[in-house]
Amino acid sequence: MIVEKTRAAVLHGPEDLRIEELPLPALGPDDVLVQVDAVGVCGSDMHYFASGRNGQNVLRQPTVLGHEASGVIVEAGALVELAVGTRVAVEPAVGCGRCATCRSGHYNLCPTGTCFGSPPTHGTISQYLVAPSRAVHPLPEEIGTELGSLIEPLAVAVHAVQRADVQLGHRVLVTGAGPIGILVAQVARAAGAEEVVVTDINDDRLARAAELGATSVVNTATTELTHTGMDRLLECTAVPAVLWQGIRALGPATRATVVGQAAPAVDGLPLAFLQRWEIDLGTAFRYARAFPPAIALAANGRVDLAGVLTGRFPLDRAADALRAPVQDPTHLKVVVRPGD
């Protein structure tokens, strides 16, 4: 199969997303050509679309958006062992593989690493995608290709729970009932947490969190968070005040982990409180070696991906997909189907 061009969703500036035909890069000996089936819309995609930036990364040239992708291998380089026809989830963040950081296993922190959909690297909202073979993971028959696009956010949750060191019997507080927060809650339960409390200010999302495994939910816009003595906090909102509130719900010798995209600098860190009770403050960035366990959790039913998927859009309506979670807060995860 010879494919030289692809239609893709290219962001030229805030609210300026165009469906264009682009040339595909040449297939290297260790690359695969993936016919993309589904691409999940992430908060970072929505930030780029709305303002042309996500955190400190700024759009400086037209870039294809998207990084949560799944599809089918339709061509493979000479050194690739995966067969044409294999359904795969795409791991978008790729380290150089040579530096000390990559060799230590922390390739998510590679100083020169790239990530699909993080400008200027073209992303995955495209009919076809060329990717290194090490960046694709076969999907078992238990996971449909569409739901395979949600393996990437599930990998974020797996890595976050690993970084938080959630253990059997722990009481866990998850702040934020967006897609990542709900997946984090499910992974924490799978890791053995006895209690998982999820907070948010959206009742619809809290109801979905409860359906998908949270032991209790709290709308902090209407109800005071009175929990104390929690063992772990996983903060998924990126709102500093929510992090400070969550920290104060922790007991002595516990841990808070920042999962949501942090601002460059924040004020109000309760440092004395952290020190007095020896509460560790940690962070999680993307994932490393998290796709295989994420796939296993979804395949054996320990995590419900279908419960997070709330909308589908064809490629020509990719801009509508990027607006949908803002216009309708009941949405959790929407996907773009480039083949539709």
C-alpha positions in Angstrom: 0.0 0.0 0.0 1.5 3.3 -1.1 0.1 6.4 0.7 2.0 9.7 0.1 -0.6 12.2 1.4 -3.1 12.6 4.1 -6.0 14.8 5.1 -5.4 16.3 8.5 -6.7 19.0 11.0 -4.1 21.8 10.9 -4.1 24.6 13.4 -3.0 28.0 12.0 -3.9 30.1 15.0 -6.6 30.5 17.7 -9.9 29.1 16.4 -8.3 28.7 12.9 -8.4 25.0 12.2 -8.3 23.9 8.6 -8.7 20.5 7.0 -5.8 20.2 4.6 -4.0 17.7 2.5 -0.4 17.2 3.6 2.5 15.1 2.4 3.5 12.1 4.6 7.1 11.7 5.7 9.0 8.8 4.2 8.6 5.5 6.0 11.8 4.5 7.7 13.0 1.0 8.2 11.7 1.0 11.8 8.5 3.0 11.1 4.9 2.0 10.6 2.2 3.7 8.7 -1.0 3.8 10.7 -4.5 4.3 9.2 -6.0 6.3 12.1 -9.3 5.2 13.3 -9.9 7.5 16.3 -8.3 10.4 18.1 -9.3 11.6 21.5 -9.6 15.3 22.2 -7.4 16.4 25.2 -7.5 19.5 27.2 -4.2 20.5 25.7 -5.7 20.3 22.2 -8.5 22.6 23.4 -6.0 25.1 24.8 -4.1 25.2 21.6 -7.3 25.7 19.6 -8.7 28.4 21.9 -5.5 30.5 22.5 -2.7 29.1 20.4 -0.8 27.9 23.4 -0.8 25.2 26.1 1.2 26.2 29.2 4.6 27.4 28.1 4.4 25.8 24.6 3.3 28.2 21.9 2.0 27.6 18.4 4.6 29.2 16.0 3.7 27.5 12.8 0.7 25.5 11.4 0.6 22.2 13.2 -1.6 19.2 13.1 -3.3 18.7 16.5 -4.0 15.6 18.4 -2.0 12.9 20.3 -4.5 10.3 21.6 -4.7 7.9 18.6 -5.4 4.4 17.6 -5.6 2.7 14.2 -4.4 -0.1 12.0 -0.9 -0.7 10.6 -1.2 -0.6 6.8 2.5 -0.5 6.0 5.7 -1.4 7.9 9.4 -0.8 7.5 11.8 -3.5 6.8 12.9 -3.9 10.5 9.4 -3.9 12.0 8.2 -7.1 13.5 4.5 -6.1 13.8 2.4 -7.3 10.9 0.3 -5.2 8.6 -3.3 -5.3 9.8 -2.3 -5.1 13.5 -4.6 -2.8 15.5 -2.6 -0.5 17.7 -2.7 2.3 20.3 -0.2 5.1 19.5 2.2 6.3 22.3 2.7 9.9 21.2 5.7 11.0 23.4 8.9 9.7 21.9 12.3 10.1 23.6 15.6 10.1 21.7 16.4 6.6 23.1 20.1 7.5 23.5 20.5 10.0 26.3 21.0 9.0 30.0 17.4 9.9 30.8 16.0 7.6 28.2 18.4 4.8 29.0 17.3 5.0 32.7 13.7 4.3 31.6 12.5 7.9 32.1 12.0 8.6 28.4 9.0 10.8 29.1 11.5 13.3 30.5 13.9 13.2 27.5 15.4 16.7 27.0 15.1 16.4 23.2 12.0 14.2 23.1 9.0 15.0 20.9 5.3 14.4 21.2 2.7 14.2 18.5 0.5 17.3 18.5 2.8 19.3 20.6 3.9 22.2 18.3 5.9 22.1 16.1 5.5 18.3 15.9 2.5 17.4 13.8 -0.2 15.4 15.6 -2.6 12.6 15.0 -5.9 14.1 13.8 -5.1 12.8 10.4 -6.2 10.0 8.2 -2.7 8.5 8.2 0.3 8.7 10.6 3.9 7.6 10.3 5.2 6.6 13.8 8.2 4.7 15.1 7.4 1.1 15.7 8.4 1.4 19.4 5.6 4.0 19.8 2.7 1.6 18.8 1.2 -1.0 21.1 -1.0 -3.9 19.8 -4.5 -3.9 21.0 -6.1 -7.2 22.2 -9.4 -8.3 20.8 -11.1 -7.1 24.0 -10.4 -3.5 23.2 -12.1 -2.0 20.1 -10.0 0.3 17.9 -12.1 3.3 18.8 -11.6 2.8 22.5 -7.9 2.2 21.8 -7.6 6.0 21.4 -8.3 6.2 25.2 -5.3 4.1 26.1 -3.2 7.3 26.1 -5.2 9.1 28.8 -5.4 5.9 30.7 -1.6 5.6 30.5 -1.5 9.1 32.1 -3.6 7.8 34.9 -1.5 4.7 35.4 1.7 6.7 35.6 0.1 9.2 38.0 -1.1 6.4 40.3 2.4 4.8 40.2 4.0 8.1 41.0 1.6 8.6 43.9 2.5 5.1 45.2 -1.1 4.2 45.9 -1.1 1.0 47.9 -3.6 -1.6 49.2 -6.0 -0.1 51.7 -5.2 3.5 51.0 -7.8 6.3 51.2 -7.4 8.4 48.1 -8.6 11.8 47.2 -8.9 12.7 43.5 -9.6 16.3 42.7 -11.2 16.8 39.4 -13.8 14.6 37.6 -12.7 15.2 34.1 -11.5 12.3 31.9 -8.1 12.0 33.6 -9.6 12.3 37.1 -12.2 9.6 36.5 -9.5 7.3 35.0 -7.2 8.0 37.9 -10.0 7.1 40.3 -10.5 3.8 38.5 -6.8 3.0 38.4 -6.5 3.8 42.1 -9.3 1.3 42.9 -7.6 -1.3 40.7 -4.3 -0.6 42.7 -6.1 -1.6 45.9 -7.3 1.7 47.3 -10.1 1.1 49.8 -11.7 4.5 49.5 -11.6 6.9 46.5 -13.2 10.2 47.0 -13.6 12.4 43.9 -14.3 16.2 44.0 -15.5 18.6 41.3 -18.0 21.4 40.7 -19.9 19.6 38.0 -22.7 17.3 39.2 -22.9 15.4 35.9 -19.2 14.5 35.9 -19.4 13.6 39.6 -22.3 11.3 38.8 -20.2 9.5 36.1 -17.3 9.2 38.6 -19.6 7.5 41.1 -20.9 5.1 38.3 -17.3 4.2 37.4 -16.0 3.3 40.8 -15.6 6.3 43.1 -16.7 5.3 46.6 -18.0 8.9 47.2 -18.1 12.2 45.5 -18.2 15.8 46.7 -19.3 18.9 44.8 -17.0 21.5 46.4 -19.1 24.4 45.0 -22.0 23.5 47.3 -20.5 21.2 50.0 -17.5 21.7 52.2 -14.8 19.0 51.9 -14.5 17.7 55.4 -12.4 14.6 54.8 -9.2 14.3 56.8 -6.5 11.7 57.2 -6.4 10.8 53.5 -3.4 8.8 52.4 -3.0 10.1 48.9 -4.1 13.1 46.9 -4.0 13.1 43.1 -4.7 16.6 41.8 -6.2 16.7 38.3 -7.7 20.2 38.0 -4.5 22.4 37.7 -6.3 24.9 40.0 -3.8 25.9 42.8 -6.6 26.5 45.4 -7.9 23.0 44.8 -4.4 21.6 45.4 -4.0 23.5 48.6 -7.4 22.4 49.8 -6.6 18.8 49.0 -3.3 18.9 50.8 -5.1 19.9 54.0 -7.2 16.7 53.7 -4.1 14.6 54.0 -2.8 12.9 57.1 0.8 12.7 58.4 3.5 11.1 56.3 1.3 11.0 53.1 1.7 12.2 49.6 0.2 14.7 47.1 0.8 14.3 43.4 0.2 17.0 40.8 -1.3 15.5 37.7 -3.1 18.4 36.0 -1.1 20.8 33.8 0.5 23.1 36.3 0.9 26.8 35.8 4.5 28.1 35.5 4.4 29.5 39.0 1.8 29.5 41.8 1.4 31.3 45.1 0.0 30.0 48.3 1.9 26.7 48.7 1.2 25.6 52.4 4.9 24.7 52.8 4.8 24.8 56.6 1.9 22.4 56.7 3.7 20.1 54.3 6.8 20.2 56.5 5.0 19.8 59.8 3.3 16.6 58.7 6.1 15.4 56.4 3.7 15.3 53.4 5.6 14.7 50.2 4.6 16.9 47.2 5.3 15.2 43.9 4.4 15.5 40.2 3.6 13.3 37.2 4.4 14.1 33.6 2.9 12.1 30.8 4.0 8.4 31.3 6.8 5.9 30.8 6.3 2.2 30.4 2.6 2.8 31.2 0.9 1.7 27.9 1.2 -2.1 28.5 -0.4 -2.0 32.0 -3.0 0.5 30.7 -4.0 -1.9 27.9 -4.1 -4.8 30.4 -6.4 -2.9 32.8 -8.8 -2.1 30.0 -8.7 -5.6 28.5 -9.5 -7.3 31.8 -12.3 -4.9 32.7 -10.6 -3.3 35.6 -11.0 0.1 33.9 -14.2 1.1 32.0 -13.1 3.2 28.9 -16.5 3.1 27.3 -18.0 5.0 30.3 -15.7 8.0 29.6 -16.4 8.3 25.8 -19.3 10.7 25.2 -19.1 12.0 21.6 -17.8 11.3 18.1 -17.1 13.6 15.2 -15.8 13.1 11.6 -12.6 14.8 10.5 -14.4 17.6 8.7 -16.0 18.6 12.1 -12.8 18.4 14.1 -13.2 22.1 15.2 -16.7 21.2 16.6 -15.0 18.3 18.5 -12.5 20.8 20.1 -15.4 23.1 21.1 -17.8 20.4 22.4 -16.5 19.8 25.9 -16.6 23.6 26.6 -20.0 24.1 25.0 -21.5 21.0 26.7 -19.9 20.4 30.1 -21.6 17.0 30.3 -19.0 15.7 27.8 -16.0 13.8 29.1 -14.0 12.4 26.2 -14.9 13.1 22.6 -13.1 11.5 19.6 -12.5 12.5 16.0 -12.9 9.7 13.5 -10.6 10.6 10.6 -12.1 7.9 8.4 -15.7 9.0 8.7 
